[in-house]
Amino acid sequence: MLIDCYECKAKVSDTAASCPHCGALPADSDRSLSVAVSDLDMKFSTIFWFLIKASFAAVPAVVVLYTASTIIGGVLSPLLHL
């Protein structure tokens, strides 16, 4: 049975996982779309450089967490007499 998409008002099957025109999920989207990775065919060098880039991207987060913990520790230490 065809129903109207609530986003773009196009005709969509009531069994469709999403609107083929705009990609909107159905209003009763308690069901989720499943994703399955069937084959991961990457060269070692691609994976290696991805991990290098990810480690460099994590550096600012570590700096922010270290700075926040130092500031919080500096404030709480005198209050708790540690």
N, C-alpha and C positions, 0 to 999 in steps of 0.2 A: 504494500500500500504506500502511496506517495503522500508525504506530509510537507508542509512549508518549513524551510529553515528559519529559525528565529532571528538569525543575523542578516542574511541576504534575501530572504523570502523566496528562494529557488525551490523547486520541487526536488525532494530527496526521499529515498527509500527509508521506511521506518526501521529497517534492520541495518542501515549503514552505520559504520563506526564514527564517521564524521562527514560533514558536508563536502562533496567533491568540488564545489565552487569556491567556498571561502575557508574551509577547514574547521569550521565551528563544530564542537562536540555537541551531541544532543543535550537537551535540557535535563534529562534524567541520566546524566553521565556518571552513575555510580559504578558502571563498568569501566575498566581502564584498558588502554591499548597495550598489548604485550609486545615486547621487543626481544628478539632472539638473535644472537650473534652466531652464525653458523660456521663462518670461516674467517680467521684473522691471519691474512697472508701479508706480513710486513717483513721487510729486510731488517737485519740486525742493526745496521747503521741508522735506519729511520727510528727504531725504538730507542737506540742509544741517544740520539740527538733530542728526541722528545723528552727523555728523562733528564738530560742536562738542562734543557729549557725549563722544565718543571721545577728543578731544584733552584735555579736562579729566580724563578717567579716566587718561590716560597721565602726568599730572603727578606723582603719588606715586611711580611707577616711576622717573621721571627723578631725582627727589630722592634716592631710595634708592641708585640707581646712582652718582650724583655723590658722595654721602656715603661710600659704600664705596670708591670710587676715591680719594677724598681721604685716607681713613684708611690704605688700603693704600699709597698713594704716600708718605704721611708716615712710615710704618713702614719701607718699603723704601729710601727715599732716603738716610737715614744709613747703612744697611747696605751700600749699593752705592756710597757716596761720590759721589753725583750732584750 
